[in-house]
Amino acid sequence: MANELQGKKIAFLVAPEGAEQIELTEPWKAVKEAGGTPELLSTRPGEIQAFNHLDKGDKFPVDRVVSEASASDYDGLVLPGGVANPDFLRMDEEAVRFVREFFEQAKPVGVICHGPWTLVEADVLKGRTITSWPSLKTDIRNAGGNWVDEEVVVDQGLVSSRKPDDLPAFCAKIVEEFAEGRHEEQARSA
């Protein structure tokens, strides 16, 4: 990865606690190594508490509160997993609005593990093929999505992966999709 993302700003949206640390730090590193500028958004200012499965990991400073952000400020979005993280996000109207805007604006989105719960709440999965942690299969299908068990899936600018073991493939694909930019066929009516 060289400078594919030079001049591109990528939003990473996480709850104040519960994000799986490696699902935040590895994609973040991939975006930086590709010349992009990652920005950490959350529902509250200050710091977020990341987790290594169920154990507390490191804390990371929040760059911007999601209620003050718009998808038009960014070139792409990453939604890390962690069991609690997307559950908290899907209960926050501003976080859900922000996620939905990326689909309305046909901008690429990367989501991993439990992250698709936020996409279910944003009602953006109808007709899309996506993968995730297996326990989300029924939720995704109930939201109109087609769940598959694959390392990485790309559907009209939406990149999804199942788990931390899939991070190398996930990181390569998000960089590729972010470099491509807008995906007109991704635009969905809200």
Sequence and secondary structure as in RCSB ss.txt:
>XXXX:A:sequence
MANELQGKKIAFLVAPEGAEQIELTEPWKAVKEAGGTPELLSTRPGEIQAFNHLDKGDKFPVDRVVSEASASDYD
GLVLPGGVANPDFLRMDEEAVRFVREFFEQAKPVGVICHGPWTLVEADVLKGRTITSWPSLKTDIRNAGGNWVDE
EVVVDQGLVSSRKPDDLPAFCAKIVEEFAEGRHEEQARSA
>XXXX:A:secstr
  STTTT EEEEE  SEEEEHHHHHHHHHHHHHTT EEEEEESSSSEEEEEETTEEEEEEE SEEGGG  GGG S
EEEE   SHHHHHHTT HHHHHHHHHHHHTT  EEEETTTHHHHHHHT  TT EE   GGGHHHHHHTT EE   
SEEEETTEEEESSGGGHHHHHHHHHHHHHH   GGG    
